Amino acid sequence: MGRNVQTIWARRFNNEKSSYSGNFKASVIEYMHDKKLSLFQTAIHFGIPSDSTLIVWKRIYYEEAWKNVNRVDRKSEIKF
């Protein structure tokens, strides 16, 4: 059993919670898509304790991408 798999099982057993940035979540989903990996393979690669976490990230990623595709760009209304 590889080190990442052991780490994942230890986190599941100990119920350790992790916090991930939005950029990290997006990069994980993009990596999974680019490399054509399964949710489980991606979770192991990144040391994420549960592949079900990636299901949520993937759903949000594609929902947000779809919203941005349909969004009208109104630069005059953007406030910094």
C-alpha positions in Angstrom: 0.0 0.0 0.0 1.4 3.4 -1.0 2.1 6.2 1.4 -0.7 8.4 0.1 -3.2 5.6 0.6 -2.0 5.1 4.1 -2.4 8.8 4.8 -5.9 8.8 3.4 -7.0 5.9 5.6 -5.3 7.5 8.7 -7.2 10.7 8.1 -10.5 8.9 7.6 -9.9 6.9 10.8 -8.9 10.0 12.8 -11.7 12.1 11.2 -9.2 14.8 10.4 -10.7 17.8 8.6 -8.7 19.8 6.1 -9.3 23.2 4.5 -8.5 23.9 0.9 -8.4 27.1 -1.1 -10.6 27.7 -4.0 -7.6 27.8 -6.3 -6.4 24.4 -5.0 -9.9 22.9 -5.6 -10.1 24.2 -9.1 -6.5 23.0 -9.9 -7.4 19.5 -8.6 -10.5 19.2 -10.8 -8.5 20.5 -13.8 -5.7 18.0 -13.1 -8.2 15.2 -12.9 -9.8 16.2 -16.2 -6.5 16.7 -18.0 -5.0 13.4 -16.8 -8.3 11.6 -17.2 -8.2 10.2 -13.7 -11.0 8.8 -11.6 -12.2 10.6 -8.5 -10.4 7.9 -6.3 -7.1 8.2 -8.2 -7.2 12.0 -7.9 -8.0 11.8 -4.2 -5.0 9.5 -3.7 -2.7 11.7 -5.8 -3.5 14.8 -3.8 -3.9 13.1 -0.4 -7.6 14.1 -0.1 -9.2 11.8 2.5 -12.4 11.1 0.5 -13.2 11.0 -3.2 -16.7 12.2 -2.3 -15.2 15.5 -1.5 -14.1 15.7 -5.1 -17.7 15.0 -6.3 -18.8 18.2 -4.6 -15.8 20.2 -5.9 -16.5 18.9 -9.4 -20.2 19.8 -9.3 -19.4 23.3 -8.1 -16.6 23.8 -10.6 -18.7 22.9 -13.6 -21.8 24.9 -12.3 -19.6 28.0 -11.9 -18.0 27.5 -15.3 -21.4 27.2 -16.9 -22.5 30.4 -15.2 -19.5 32.3 -16.4 -20.0 31.1 -20.0 -23.5 32.5 -19.9 -22.5 35.7 -18.1 -22.6 39.0 -20.1 -19.3 40.9 -19.6 -20.2 44.4 -18.5 -16.8 46.0 -17.7 -18.4 49.4 -17.0 -20.3 47.9 -14.0 -17.3 46.2 -12.4 -16.2 48.0 -9.2 -12.8 47.6 -7.7 
